[in-house]
Amino acid sequence: MSQTLVGLIGGTGIGEALTEGAKGKRVEVDTPFGSPSGPILLSEVGGQRVAILARHGPGHRFNPSRVPYRANIFAMKKLGVTHIVASGATGSLQETIAPRDLVISDQVIDKTLRPGRTFFDDLAVHVEFAQPFCPGLRAVLIESGMDLETTVHPKGTYVCMEGPQFSTRAESLQHRSWGADLIGMTAMPEAKLAREAEICYALIAVATDYDCWRPHEAGASADEVLESILANVKAGTANAIELMKRAVPRIAESVGPDCACRSALAKAIWTDPKAVAPETLRRLEPLLGKYLK
C-alpha cells in the first residue's frame, strides 16, 4: 500500500456525512496547540489510506471563527498526512455558479482576523502562497469530476470572511465587484497552515445559495428559503463526497513528494537556527525537524 496518507476535512454537512457509520479507528491526537476539532478517523477510500476529520467537530459545535485550525492541521501532520482534500459550504457570487455546483478553488482573498494564523509565532517563517491551493491536487479533482453528474467548475476565487454572521448586501456586492466567485468562512487559515506544514491542500467548495446579492425568489417565506438552502447543502454534500471517492485513489500516483508544497519551508525559514529556542524546536519537531536540529 502507498505511503501516501490523504486527509479529508469535511465542512458543513460533509464532516458528519464522512464520519457517520464509517469503519476504521478513531484516534485522539495531542498537539502543542490544543485538541483538534474531534477524533480523527483512520480508514480507507478505494484502497487508499485516509484520515477523516469533521472541521466543526461532533455536533457542529465550533463556529468558523472558533475552529482549532492549528490543532487540526498539526494533528494531520503528526499522523503522517501528505495530502488534504477539504470541503466547505459557500455562497455563490456569480450567476454561473448555481447552488449544488462544486468549485475547485484556485485563488483566495483572506479577510479573516482570527488568531492562530501561523504555527511559527516564535520565529520568522515566510512561505510562498501565490498559489494557495496545490496545483497537482486540483488537477486530480478537476479530472475526477469530469463525468460527475453535477457541474464541477475548474477554478474560482474564494473570499474568506470572518463570520460567524453572514455578509451584508453591500459587502456581497463589493465581493462581486472584485471578481470573486465564492464567499465562505473556513478556507483560511486552514490552507495557509497546510502550506506551512508542507501538506498538499485543495478545496472543494460547495455552493449552497447565491449569498445575499441576489434576491430570493419572490414570495418565498423565510422557512422556504432555509429549506431550500438545507436541501442544497444535502445535495452538494453528496456531490462532494462522490468527487472525493473518485479522486482519493488517484492522488498517490498523481501528486508525489516532488510537489513544491512538500518542501514549502526549504527557503522560508528566515530566523538564524542558533536563535531558535530548543523548546520551540521540540514543540514543532514534526514541522521543523528536517530543517533545524
Rosetta blueprint (number, residue, H / E / L):
1 M L
2 S L
3 Q L
4 T L
5 L L
6 V E
7 G E
8 L E
9 I E
10 G E
11 G L
12 T L
13 G L
14 I H
15 G H
16 E H
17 A H
18 L H
19 T H
20 E L
21 G L
22 A L
23 K L
24 G L
25 K E
26 R E
27 V E
28 E L
29 V L
30 D L
31 T L
32 P L
33 F L
34 G L
35 S L
36 P L
37 S L
38 G L
39 P L
40 I E
41 L E
42 L E
43 S E
44 E E
45 V E
46 G L
47 G L
48 Q E
49 R E
50 V E
51 A E
52 I E
53 L E
54 A E
55 R L
56 H L
57 G L
58 P L
59 G L
60 H L
61 R L
62 F L
63 N L
64 P L
65 S L
66 R L
67 V L
68 P L
69 Y H
70 R H
71 A H
72 N H
73 I H
74 F H
75 A H
76 M H
77 K H
78 K H
79 L H
80 G L
81 V L
82 T L
83 H E
84 I E
85 V E
86 A E
87 S E
88 G E
89 A E
90 T E
91 G E
92 S E
93 L L
94 Q L
95 E L
96 T L
97 I L
98 A L
99 P L
100 R L
101 D L
102 L E
103 V E
104 I E
105 S L
106 D L
107 Q E
108 V E
109 I E
110 D E
111 K L
112 T L
113 L L
114 R L
115 P L
116 G L
117 R L
118 T L
119 F L
120 F L
121 D L
122 D L
123 L L
124 A L
125 V E
126 H L
127 V L
128 E L
129 F L
130 A L
131 Q L
132 P L
133 F L
134 C L
135 P H
136 G H
137 L H
138 R H
139 A H
140 V H
141 L H
142 I H
143 E H
144 S H
145 G L
146 M L
147 D L
148 L L
149 E L
150 T L
151 T L
152 V E
153 H E
154 P L
155 K L
156 G L
157 T E
158 Y E
159 V E
160 C E
161 M L
162 E L
163 G L
164 P L
165 Q L
166 F L
167 S L
168 T L
169 R H
170 A H
171 E H
172 S H
173 L H
174 Q H
175 H H
176 R H
177 S H
178 W L
179 G L
180 A L
181 D L
182 L E
183 I E
184 G E
185 M L
186 T L
187 A L
188 M L
189 P L
190 E H
191 A H
192 K H
193 L H
194 A H
195 R H
196 E H
197 A L
198 E L
199 I L
200 C E
201 Y E
202 A E
203 L E
204 I E
205 A E
206 V E
207 A E
208 T E
209 D E
210 Y L
211 D L
212 C L
213 W L
214 R L
215 P L
216 H L
217 E L
218 A L
219 G L
220 A L
221 S L
222 A H
223 D H
224 E H
225 V H
226 L H
227 E H
228 S H
229 I H
230 L H
231 A H
232 N H
233 V H
234 K H
235 A H
236 G H
237 T H
238 A H
239 N H
240 A H
241 I H
242 E H
243 L H
244 M H
245 K H
246 R H
247 A H
248 V H
249 P H
250 R H
251 I H
252 A H
253 E H
254 S H
255 V L
256 G L
257 P L
258 D L
259 C L
260 A H
261 C H
262 R H
263 S H
264 A L
265 L L
266 A L
267 K L
268 A L
269 I E
270 W L
271 T L
272 D L
273 P H
274 K H
275 A H
276 V L
277 A L
278 P H
279 E H
280 T H
281 L H
282 R H
283 R H
284 L L
285 E H
286 P H
287 L H
288 L H
289 G L
290 K L
291 Y L
292 L L
293 K L
